[in-house]
Amino acid sequence: MKTKNCIFSIRHILLFAMVFIISHDGISQKLSKAQLDQGSADFAKSSFPLLKEILSIPNDAFFPDDIEKNVKWCETQFTSRGFSTTRIPTPGAPLLLAERNHKRAQKTVLIYLQIDGQPVDSSRWNQKSPYIPALKKQVDGKWQEIPWESFSNYDDDWRGFARAASDAKGPVAMFLGALDATEQVNVAPNFNIKVIMDFEEEMGSPNLPQAVLENKALLKADMLIIFDGPRHITNKPTLTFGARGISTVQLTTYGPVVPQHSGHFGNYAPNPALRLAKLLASMKDEEGLVTIPGFYDGINISGETEKILKAVPDDEAQIKDRLQIATTDKVGRYYQEAIQFPSLNIRGMQSGYINEKVRTIIPGWARAEIDIRLVLESDPERLIQLVKDHIKAEGYVVLDREPTKEERLKHEKIATFTYKVSYQSFRTDFDSEVGLWLRSAIKRAFGEEPIMIRMSGGSIPISPFVNALGIPAVTVPTVNRDNNQHSPDENLRLGNYREGIKTMMAILSEKL
């Protein structure tokens, strides 16, 4: 037994010595599944303080001073790992580019990371602050906070609760942990790495498209991978080859110039909230389909596409159970088909007062915030114009500003309509070079093929890179789907954090 142990130890030492020699000569060394399992387990634990640190920095893009703290933090972290960093100025928050070259590298991989998060309402979080990360475990079906230091013996199903835990600072900490893990065993990628960090994604990345156009040489790469988003609902390794784009509309209808007493003027002054409700209801039928002619034109689900969509192992009953809905809209026959079409969604409405502020008035105005998710086959300007024309057909004078007194007295129905196109959709072929490369890495890490999703329903600002740089892009999602993204009590499952590090270690050690 002692002899066998001695032989094993010698082989173990020789293996890591060989890895050291090979990697320092600039050649990528693939890590085995066992090495990936052990490395990700070790660095999940050792990087938990790093995760807590980044989650503790407020990151609402509407507060520039907080964003500056995030930019500086990222500069420090990447510089300490051998990257050079460059701030790309924009009219808003800068983009941050981190670069690291490797010996004998033939190609360059551009990696997209999102740093900012959604605004928060701290009163709706079940912890002291969304920016004071809380480690929690389930006890009798309820989340119970435990000391953060408990991570030394963590359970995969424990979760870290904080704004941006899943969307998308968690993946940032995973990537830094993966860099450290591969560095420890002296494994270097055989490709150059460029990391572009976006600090305004939750605002729609308004300055990103122009910045990409103006910095094409600086951002030049052979492919783009995006560490963002949730895995498939089964929580199995997933690759997503596209995403819908997004545009937004703000629609306002008007009643009396100022709110009026509903007793004095009820039955007399038109109510803008009722008018808005009717206007919005006219845009969709009872099954959730947009009734505006031409809205779905150009989208064709071919037999080949149908095979791709149905290969995704969705359980429709499970999805409905998780959403707690009895039925679904009928834009598609099933979930994957539904997200291949553009959508028209009311994301918020406001008029008058409710709850403890309720009062008996006829509101002066009513407003709806609408988002239109885009697909490649649909021109966003055309879709927006269709919506605008529909409003006109319903008898409204449509303006891009508030109406004047003269206009109010002249026209029965007035609507203010403003919009913004943030970015278009993108899609990449499954059998592209980047697709095959990532599939190989994930199969090595997990012993099975990843779930392949043609296009996600959500939106990420990738099309400016795809179009301006002429490169393919694939998303590598890592976080748990039930993460309360954009909502109170956003969280990251620790098992997903560990497997995210494992996924990124596999990619960093996959020969390109």
Secondary structure, DSSP 4 states (H G I P E B T S, - for coil): -HHHHHHHHHHHHHHHHHHHHHHHTT---PPPHHHHHHHHHHHHHHHHHHHHHHHTS--BTT-HHHHHHHHHHHHHHHHTTT-EEEEE--SSSPEEEEEE--TT---EEEEEEE--B----GGGSSSS-TTS-EEEEEETTEEEEE-GGGGGG--TT-EEESTTTTTTHHHHHHHHHHHHHHHHTT---SSEEEEEEES-GGGT-TTHHHHHHHTHHHH--SEEEE--SB--TT---EEE-EE-EEEEEEEEEE-SSS-EEHHHHTTTSPPHHHHHHHHHHTTB-TTS-B-STTTTTT----HHHHHHHHTS---HHHHHHHHT-S---SSSSSHHHHTTS-EEEEEEEE-S--GGG--SEE-SEEEEEEEEEE-TTS-HHHHHHHHHHHHHHTTPEEESSPPPHHHHHH-S-EEEEEEEEEE--EE--TTSHHHHHHHHHHHHHHSSPPEEES-BSS--TTHHHHHHH---EEE---B-S-S-TTSTT-EEEHHHHHHHHHHHHHHHTS--
